[in-house]
């Protein structure tokens, strides 16, 4: 009871439980005050940089990057069993300190000192709200050179796009695969990017599965995270089509719903049911400059088409040139084209 409750009878957090265990191990070993004070300083330094609420997540990512898979609910029990003495305590703290900087760079890439390429990939994973690859990436950061690490990060981004964002598969098995590969890297069994990719093949949706899922994908942009994901997708498609690169977070561009979210007169070609089903289809979305998007509002397609034809975005000009009218069939056709482009963009050659 005293290990799990504080003086007021409030259940301790996972951070407090671990700290109590580690310090009690040292205290049982009759360590001198200087060693315990040093551990206290190191512990507070880590918690201070992470924040107490983020510490349990870091601890689990760190643990799973070096050892067999553990769920959050089982982690403290595993630590008590596998960290029973002074040497194991000091080793655990030393290894946690080693993994702290790369974990923070993955979680908050904008303030990290990583190269631009790595920061961009980490930002994309955050846009996707995907953290399952973190244990694998921590293991690879320790073992791979920068080029191989960047290749693995890109592979995790592509898999996240296919598996999590578009196909919407459940992440439980994916998490175990990432952990299996992380274990292999930590043990020295997996020593190259190619070997890691091969071990990840079971969580890489095939081109056919990805293309089919993309062709039907609906993403409700009323949620801010979803809006960022759609902006990212459209900017990537624009780069594929025109070679021009745009930052998804730029305030100068916005997502245009060709069939408006709240259609007024002039959209009688769509039934109420079709509006509900198709307004958030990826094929109904394109890029416009923010001011132009505000000006066009809920205008008819004929009015929008004039604006799209003059757009600075090739993807919008293509949509307008190929569709004299906007219809459910046009949305499906445009989205099928998008799916074909996406399959080429988010692709791992070795696995495809």
DRENLO-825042 format. One record per residue (C-alpha): residue in three letters; residue number from 1; y, z, x. Coordinates in Angstrom, 1 decimal, always signed. Each point is the difference from the previous one (the first is absolute). Example, Ala and Ser with C-alpha at 12.3 -4.5 7.8 and 13.67 -1.06 7.14 Angstrom:
BEGIN
NODE	ala	1	-4.5	+7.8	+12.3 $
NODE	ser	2	+3.4	-0.7	+1.4 $
END
This chain:
BEGIN
NODE	unk	1	+0.0	+0.0	+0.0 $
NODE	unk	2	+2.5	+0.9	+2.7 $
NODE	unk	3	-0.6	-3.4	+1.7 $
NODE	unk	4	+1.0	-1.9	-3.1 $
NODE	unk	5	+2.8	+2.0	-1.6 $
NODE	unk	6	+3.3	+1.2	+1.3 $
NODE	unk	7	+1.5	+3.5	-0.5 $
NODE	unk	8	+1.1	-0.9	-3.6 $
NODE	unk	9	-3.3	-1.3	-1.0 $
NODE	unk	10	+1.1	-3.7	+0.2 $
NODE	unk	11	-2.6	-2.4	+1.3 $
NODE	unk	12	+0.7	-1.3	+3.5 $
NODE	unk	13	+0.7	-3.6	+0.7 $
NODE	unk	14	-2.4	-2.0	+2.2 $
NODE	unk	15	+2.5	+0.3	+2.8 $
NODE	unk	16	+0.0	+3.8	-0.2 $
NODE	unk	17	-3.8	+0.1	-0.2 $
NODE	unk	18	-0.4	-2.0	+3.1 $
NODE	unk	19	+2.6	+2.0	+1.9 $
NODE	unk	20	-1.6	+3.3	-1.0 $
NODE	unk	21	-3.4	-1.3	+1.2 $
NODE	unk	22	+1.2	-1.2	+3.3 $
NODE	unk	23	+2.0	+3.1	+0.8 $
NODE	unk	24	-2.8	+2.3	-1.1 $
NODE	unk	25	-2.4	-1.8	+2.3 $
NODE	unk	26	+2.3	+0.6	+3.0 $
NODE	unk	27	+0.6	+3.6	-1.1 $
NODE	unk	28	-3.7	+0.7	-0.2 $
NODE	unk	29	-0.3	-1.4	+3.5 $
NODE	unk	30	+2.4	+2.6	+1.3 $
NODE	unk	31	+2.5	-2.6	+1.3 $
NODE	unk	32	+3.2	+1.2	+1.6 $
NODE	unk	33	+3.3	-0.1	-1.9 $
NODE	unk	34	+1.4	-2.9	+2.1 $
NODE	unk	35	-2.8	-2.3	-1.1 $
NODE	unk	36	+0.4	+0.9	-3.6 $
NODE	unk	37	+3.8	-0.4	+0.3 $
NODE	unk	38	-0.5	-3.4	+1.6 $
NODE	unk	39	-2.3	-1.1	-2.9 $
NODE	unk	40	+2.6	+1.3	-2.5 $
NODE	unk	41	+2.7	-2.1	+1.6 $
NODE	unk	42	-2.2	-3.1	+0.1 $
NODE	unk	43	-1.1	+0.5	-3.6 $
NODE	unk	44	+3.5	+0.5	-1.3 $
NODE	unk	45	+1.1	-3.1	+1.9 $
NODE	unk	46	-2.6	-2.1	-1.8 $
NODE	unk	47	+0.7	+1.4	-3.4 $
NODE	unk	48	+3.7	-0.3	+0.5 $
NODE	unk	49	-0.2	-3.7	+0.8 $
NODE	unk	50	-2.4	-0.8	-2.8 $
NODE	unk	51	+1.2	+2.4	-2.7 $
NODE	unk	52	-2.4	+2.5	-1.5 $
NODE	unk	53	-0.9	-2.2	-3.0 $
NODE	unk	54	-0.9	-2.9	+2.3 $
NODE	unk	55	-2.1	+2.0	+2.4 $
NODE	unk	56	-3.3	+0.0	-2.1 $
NODE	unk	57	+0.1	-3.8	-0.2 $
NODE	unk	58	+0.6	-0.3	+3.8 $
NODE	unk	59	-2.8	+2.4	+0.7 $
NODE	unk	60	-2.5	-2.0	-2.1 $
NODE	unk	61	+1.1	-3.3	+1.6 $
NODE	unk	62	-0.3	+1.5	+3.4 $
NODE	unk	63	-3.4	+1.6	-0.7 $
NODE	unk	64	-1.4	-3.2	-1.4 $
NODE	unk	65	+1.2	-2.0	+2.9 $
NODE	unk	66	-2.3	+1.9	+2.3 $
NODE	unk	67	-2.9	+1.3	-2.0 $
NODE	unk	68	-2.2	-0.6	-3.0 $
NODE	unk	69	+1.7	-0.6	-3.3 $
NODE	unk	70	+1.3	+3.1	-1.8 $
NODE	unk	71	+1.7	+0.2	-3.4 $
NODE	unk	72	+3.1	+2.1	-0.4 $
NODE	unk	73	-1.9	+2.6	-2.0 $
NODE	unk	74	-2.7	+0.4	+2.7 $
NODE	unk	75	+2.3	-0.1	+3.1 $
NODE	unk	76	+0.7	+3.7	+0.5 $
NODE	unk	77	-3.7	+0.8	-0.3 $
NODE	unk	78	-0.8	-2.6	+2.6 $
NODE	unk	79	+2.6	+1.3	+2.4 $
NODE	unk	80	-1.3	+3.6	-0.3 $
NODE	unk	81	-3.4	-1.2	+0.9 $
NODE	unk	82	+1.0	-2.4	+2.8 $
NODE	unk	83	+2.8	+2.0	+1.5 $
NODE	unk	84	-1.6	+3.4	+0.5 $
NODE	unk	85	+1.4	+1.0	+3.5 $
NODE	unk	86	+3.0	+0.1	+2.3 $
NODE	unk	87	-0.8	-3.3	+1.8 $
NODE	unk	88	-0.5	-1.9	-3.3 $
NODE	unk	89	+3.3	+1.4	-1.3 $
NODE	unk	90	+2.0	-1.1	+3.0 $
NODE	unk	91	-1.7	-3.4	+0.0 $
NODE	unk	92	+0.8	-0.5	-3.7 $
NODE	unk	93	+3.7	+0.9	+0.5 $
NODE	unk	94	+0.2	-2.3	+3.1 $
NODE	unk	95	-1.5	-2.9	-1.9 $
NODE	unk	96	+2.2	+0.6	-3.0 $
NODE	unk	97	+3.1	-0.2	+2.3 $
NODE	unk	98	-1.4	-3.2	+1.4 $
NODE	unk	99	-0.3	-1.6	-3.4 $
NODE	unk	100	+3.4	+1.3	-1.4 $
NODE	unk	101	+2.3	-2.8	+1.3 $
NODE	unk	102	-2.1	-2.9	-1.2 $
NODE	unk	103	-0.5	+1.6	-3.3 $
NODE	unk	104	+3.7	+0.5	-0.5 $
NODE	unk	105	+0.6	-3.6	+1.1 $
NODE	unk	106	-2.5	-1.2	-2.7 $
NODE	unk	107	+1.6	+2.2	-2.6 $
NODE	unk	108	+3.7	-0.5	+0.9 $
NODE	unk	109	+0.1	-3.2	+2.0 $
NODE	unk	110	+3.8	-0.5	-0.4 $
NODE	unk	111	+0.7	+3.0	+2.4 $
NODE	unk	112	-2.8	-0.7	+2.4 $
NODE	unk	113	+0.3	-1.5	+3.5 $
NODE	unk	114	-2.8	-2.5	-0.6 $
NODE	unk	115	+0.7	-3.7	+0.7 $
NODE	unk	116	+1.4	-2.1	-2.9 $
NODE	unk	117	-3.3	-1.6	-0.8 $
NODE	unk	118	-1.8	+3.4	-0.4 $
NODE	unk	119	+2.8	+1.5	-2.0 $
NODE	unk	120	+0.0	-3.0	-2.3 $
NODE	unk	121	-3.8	+0.3	-0.6 $
NODE	unk	122	+0.3	+3.7	-0.6 $
NODE	unk	123	+2.9	-0.6	-2.5 $
NODE	unk	124	-2.2	-2.5	-1.9 $
NODE	unk	125	-2.8	+2.5	-0.3 $
NODE	unk	126	+2.5	+2.5	-1.3 $
NODE	unk	127	+1.3	-2.6	-2.5 $
NODE	unk	128	-3.6	-0.4	-1.2 $
NODE	unk	129	-0.3	+3.8	-0.2 $
NODE	unk	130	-3.2	-0.2	+2.0 $
NODE	unk	131	-1.1	+2.8	+2.4 $
NODE	unk	132	-3.8	-0.5	+0.1 $
NODE	unk	133	+0.2	-1.8	+3.4 $
NODE	unk	134	+1.9	+2.8	+1.7 $
NODE	unk	135	-3.1	+1.7	+1.7 $
NODE	unk	136	-1.1	-3.3	+1.3 $
NODE	unk	137	+3.4	-0.8	+1.4 $
NODE	unk	138	+0.3	+3.4	+1.6 $
NODE	unk	139	-3.3	-0.6	+1.8 $
NODE	unk	140	+1.0	-3.5	+1.0 $
NODE	unk	141	+3.4	+1.2	+1.4 $
NODE	unk	142	-1.9	+2.3	+2.4 $
NODE	unk	143	-2.5	-2.6	+1.1 $
NODE	unk	144	+1.4	-3.5	-0.3 $
NODE	unk	145	+2.7	-1.8	+1.9 $
NODE	unk	146	+3.2	-0.9	-1.9 $
NODE	unk	147	-1.1	-3.6	-0.7 $
NODE	unk	148	-3.3	+1.0	-1.5 $
NODE	unk	149	+1.6	+2.9	-1.9 $
NODE	unk	150	+2.5	-2.4	-1.5 $
NODE	unk	151	-2.8	-2.4	-1.0 $
NODE	unk	152	-1.8	+2.9	-1.7 $
NODE	unk	153	+3.1	+1.1	-1.9 $
NODE	unk	154	+0.5	-3.6	-1.2 $
NODE	unk	155	-3.6	-0.1	-1.1 $
NODE	unk	156	+0.5	+3.3	-1.9 $
NODE	unk	157	+3.1	-1.4	-1.7 $
NODE	unk	158	-1.9	-3.2	-1.1 $
NODE	unk	159	-3.0	+2.0	-1.3 $
NODE	unk	160	+2.4	+2.3	-1.9 $
NODE	unk	161	+1.7	-3.0	-1.5 $
NODE	unk	162	-3.3	-1.5	-1.1 $
NODE	unk	163	-2.0	+3.2	-0.8 $
NODE	unk	164	+2.6	+2.4	-1.4 $
NODE	unk	165	+3.1	-2.0	-1.2 $
NODE	unk	166	-1.5	-3.1	-1.5 $
NODE	unk	167	-3.7	+0.7	-0.7 $
NODE	unk	168	+0.7	+3.7	-0.9 $
NODE	unk	169	-3.4	+1.2	+1.1 $
NODE	unk	170	-0.7	+3.7	+0.2 $
NODE	unk	171	+0.8	+1.5	+3.4 $
NODE	unk	172	-2.8	+2.5	+0.4 $
NODE	unk	173	-2.5	-2.3	+1.8 $
NODE	unk	174	+2.9	-1.6	+1.9 $
NODE	unk	175	+1.0	+3.4	+1.4 $
NODE	unk	176	-3.6	+0.6	+1.2 $
NODE	unk	177	-0.1	-3.4	+1.8 $
NODE	unk	178	+3.3	+0.7	+1.7 $
NODE	unk	179	-1.4	+3.4	+1.1 $
NODE	unk	180	-3.2	-1.5	+1.2 $
NODE	unk	181	+1.9	-2.4	+2.2 $
NODE	unk	182	+2.3	+2.8	+1.3 $
NODE	unk	183	-3.1	+2.0	+0.9 $
NODE	unk	184	-1.4	-2.9	+1.9 $
NODE	unk	185	+3.3	-0.5	+1.9 $
NODE	unk	186	+0.2	+3.8	+0.8 $
NODE	unk	187	-3.6	+0.0	+1.3 $
NODE	unk	188	+0.6	-3.1	+2.1 $
NODE	unk	189	-2.5	-2.1	-2.0 $
NODE	unk	190	+2.7	-2.4	-1.2 $
NODE	unk	191	+2.2	-1.1	+2.9 $
NODE	unk	192	+1.6	-3.2	-1.1 $
NODE	unk	193	+2.0	-1.4	-2.9 $
NODE	unk	194	-2.7	-2.5	-0.8 $
NODE	unk	195	-2.6	+2.7	-0.4 $
NODE	unk	196	+2.3	+2.0	-2.2 $
NODE	unk	197	+0.6	-2.9	-2.3 $
NODE	unk	198	-3.7	-0.7	-0.3 $
NODE	unk	199	-0.6	+3.6	-1.0 $
NODE	unk	200	+2.7	-0.4	-2.7 $
NODE	unk	201	-1.4	-3.1	-1.6 $
NODE	unk	202	-1.4	+1.8	-3.1 $
NODE	unk	203	+3.5	+0.9	-1.2 $
NODE	unk	204	+1.5	-3.5	+0.6 $
NODE	unk	205	+0.0	-1.8	-3.4 $
NODE	unk	206	-1.0	-3.6	+0.4 $
NODE	unk	207	+2.5	-2.9	-0.3 $
NODE	unk	208	-1.5	-0.9	-3.4 $
NODE	unk	209	+0.2	+3.5	-1.3 $
NODE	unk	210	+3.6	+0.5	+1.3 $
NODE	unk	211	+1.1	-3.4	-1.4 $
NODE	unk	212	-1.5	+0.7	-3.4 $
NODE	unk	213	+1.6	+3.5	-0.2 $
NODE	unk	214	+3.4	-1.3	+1.2 $
NODE	unk	215	-0.1	-2.8	-2.6 $
NODE	unk	216	-0.1	+2.6	-2.8 $
NODE	unk	217	+2.0	+2.8	+1.6 $
NODE	unk	218	+2.6	+1.9	-2.1 $
NODE	unk	219	+2.4	+2.4	+1.8 $
NODE	unk	220	+2.5	+2.0	-2.2 $
NODE	unk	221	+3.2	-0.1	+2.0 $
NODE	unk	222	+1.5	+2.8	-2.2 $
NODE	unk	223	-1.4	+2.4	+2.6 $
NODE	unk	224	+2.0	-0.1	+3.2 $
NODE	unk	225	-3.0	-0.1	+2.3 $
NODE	unk	226	-1.4	-2.9	-1.9 $
NODE	unk	227	+3.3	-1.8	+0.3 $
NODE	unk	228	-0.1	+0.4	+3.8 $
NODE	unk	229	-3.5	-1.4	+0.1 $
NODE	unk	230	+1.0	-3.0	-2.1 $
NODE	unk	231	+3.0	-0.6	+2.3 $
NODE	unk	232	-2.3	+0.2	+3.0 $
NODE	unk	233	-2.4	-2.5	-1.5 $
NODE	unk	234	+2.7	-2.5	-1.0 $
NODE	unk	235	+1.7	+0.2	+3.3 $
NODE	unk	236	-3.3	-0.7	+1.8 $
NODE	unk	237	-0.6	-3.0	-2.3 $
NODE	unk	238	+3.5	-1.3	+0.7 $
NODE	unk	239	-0.6	+0.3	+3.8 $
NODE	unk	240	-3.3	-1.9	-0.4 $
NODE	unk	241	+1.7	-2.8	-2.0 $
NODE	unk	242	+3.4	-0.4	+1.8 $
NODE	unk	243	-0.4	+1.8	+3.3 $
NODE	unk	244	+3.0	+2.2	-0.9 $
NODE	unk	245	-0.5	+3.8	+0.4 $
NODE	unk	246	+1.7	+2.4	-2.3 $
NODE	unk	247	-0.2	+3.8	+0.0 $
NODE	unk	248	-1.6	+1.3	-3.2 $
NODE	unk	249	+2.4	+3.0	-0.1 $
NODE	unk	250	+3.1	-2.2	+0.3 $
NODE	unk	251	+2.6	+0.7	-2.8 $
NODE	unk	252	+1.0	-3.7	+0.0 $
NODE	unk	253	-3.2	-1.1	-1.7 $
NODE	unk	254	-1.8	+1.1	-3.2 $
NODE	unk	255	-3.0	-0.7	-2.1 $
NODE	unk	256	+0.7	-2.5	-2.8 $
NODE	unk	257	-2.3	+0.2	-3.0 $
NODE	unk	258	+0.2	-3.6	-1.3 $
NODE	unk	259	-1.3	+1.1	-3.4 $
NODE	unk	260	+2.4	+2.9	-0.5 $
NODE	unk	261	-1.2	+3.6	-0.4 $
NODE	unk	262	+2.0	+0.1	-3.2 $
NODE	unk	263	+0.1	-3.6	-1.2 $
NODE	unk	264	+2.7	-1.0	-2.6 $
NODE	unk	265	+0.5	-3.4	-1.7 $
NODE	unk	266	-1.5	-3.0	+1.7 $
NODE	unk	267	-3.4	+1.4	+0.9 $
NODE	unk	268	-1.8	-0.9	-3.2 $
NODE	unk	269	-2.7	-1.8	+2.1 $
NODE	unk	270	-1.5	+3.5	+0.7 $
NODE	unk	271	-1.4	+2.2	-2.7 $
NODE	unk	272	+0.6	+3.7	+0.2 $
NODE	unk	273	-3.5	+0.5	+1.3 $
NODE	unk	274	+0.5	-2.6	+2.7 $
NODE	unk	275	+3.3	+1.6	+1.0 $
NODE	unk	276	-1.8	+3.4	+0.4 $
NODE	unk	277	-2.8	-1.6	+2.0 $
NODE	unk	278	+1.9	-2.3	+2.2 $
NODE	unk	279	+3.4	+1.4	+0.8 $
NODE	unk	280	-1.4	+2.0	+3.0 $
NODE	unk	281	-2.4	-2.7	+1.2 $
NODE	unk	282	+0.7	-0.9	+3.6 $
NODE	unk	283	+0.3	-3.7	-1.1 $
NODE	unk	284	+3.0	+1.0	-2.1 $
NODE	unk	285	+2.0	+1.4	+2.9 $
NODE	unk	286	+2.0	-1.6	+2.7 $
NODE	unk	287	+3.0	+0.7	+2.3 $
NODE	unk	288	+3.7	-0.3	-0.7 $
NODE	unk	289	+3.1	+1.2	+1.6 $
NODE	unk	290	+0.9	+3.3	-1.6 $
NODE	unk	291	+3.4	-1.2	-1.5 $
NODE	unk	292	-1.7	-3.1	-1.5 $
NODE	unk	293	-2.7	+2.1	-1.5 $
NODE	unk	294	+2.6	+2.3	-1.7 $
NODE	unk	295	+1.9	-3.1	-1.3 $
NODE	unk	296	-3.0	-1.7	-1.5 $
NODE	unk	297	-1.3	+3.0	-1.9 $
NODE	unk	298	-2.0	-1.0	-3.0 $
NODE	unk	299	+1.1	-3.6	-0.1 $
NODE	unk	300	-2.2	-2.8	-1.2 $
NODE	unk	301	-2.4	-1.7	+2.4 $
NODE	unk	302	+2.2	-3.2	-0.1 $
NODE	unk	303	+2.9	+2.1	+1.3 $
NODE	unk	304	-2.1	+1.8	+2.5 $
NODE	unk	305	-1.5	-3.2	+1.3 $
NODE	unk	306	+3.3	-1.3	+1.1 $
NODE	unk	307	+0.6	+3.1	+2.0 $
NODE	unk	308	-3.5	+0.0	+1.5 $
NODE	unk	309	+0.3	-3.6	+1.1 $
NODE	unk	310	+3.1	+0.9	+2.0 $
NODE	unk	311	-1.5	+3.2	+1.4 $
NODE	unk	312	-0.1	+0.7	+3.7 $
NODE	unk	313	-3.7	+0.9	-0.4 $
NODE	unk	314	-2.6	-2.8	+0.3 $
NODE	unk	315	-2.4	+1.9	-2.3 $
NODE	unk	316	+2.5	+0.0	-2.8 $
NODE	unk	317	+0.9	-3.7	+0.5 $
NODE	unk	318	-3.7	-0.9	-0.1 $
NODE	unk	319	-0.4	+1.9	-3.3 $
NODE	unk	320	+2.9	-1.8	-1.6 $
NODE	unk	321	-0.9	-3.4	+1.2 $
NODE	unk	322	-3.6	+0.2	-1.2 $
NODE	unk	323	+0.8	+1.5	-3.5 $
NODE	unk	324	+2.3	-1.8	-2.4 $
NODE	unk	325	-0.8	+2.8	-2.5 $
NODE	unk	326	-1.4	+3.5	+0.6 $
NODE	unk	327	-3.2	+0.7	-1.8 $
NODE	unk	328	-3.2	+2.2	+0.4 $
NODE	unk	329	-1.7	-3.0	+1.6 $
NODE	unk	330	+2.9	-0.3	+2.5 $
NODE	unk	331	-0.3	+3.6	+0.9 $
NODE	unk	332	-3.8	-0.3	+0.6 $
NODE	unk	333	+0.5	-3.2	+2.0 $
NODE	unk	334	+2.7	+1.5	+2.2 $
NODE	unk	335	-2.0	+3.1	+0.6 $
NODE	unk	336	-3.1	-2.0	+1.0 $
NODE	unk	337	+2.2	-1.7	+2.6 $
NODE	unk	338	+1.3	+3.4	+1.2 $
NODE	unk	339	-3.6	+1.3	+0.2 $
NODE	unk	340	-1.0	-2.9	+2.3 $
NODE	unk	341	+2.9	+0.7	+2.3 $
NODE	unk	342	-0.7	+3.7	+0.0 $
NODE	unk	343	-3.6	-0.6	+1.1 $
NODE	unk	344	+1.3	-1.7	+3.1 $
NODE	unk	345	+2.7	+2.6	+0.7 $
NODE	unk	346	-2.1	+3.2	-0.4 $
NODE	unk	347	-3.1	-1.1	+1.8 $
NODE	unk	348	-2.1	+1.2	+2.9 $
NODE	unk	349	-1.6	-3.1	+1.6 $
NODE	unk	350	-3.0	+1.9	+1.5 $
NODE	unk	351	-0.9	+1.4	-3.4 $
NODE	unk	352	+0.8	-3.0	-2.2 $
END
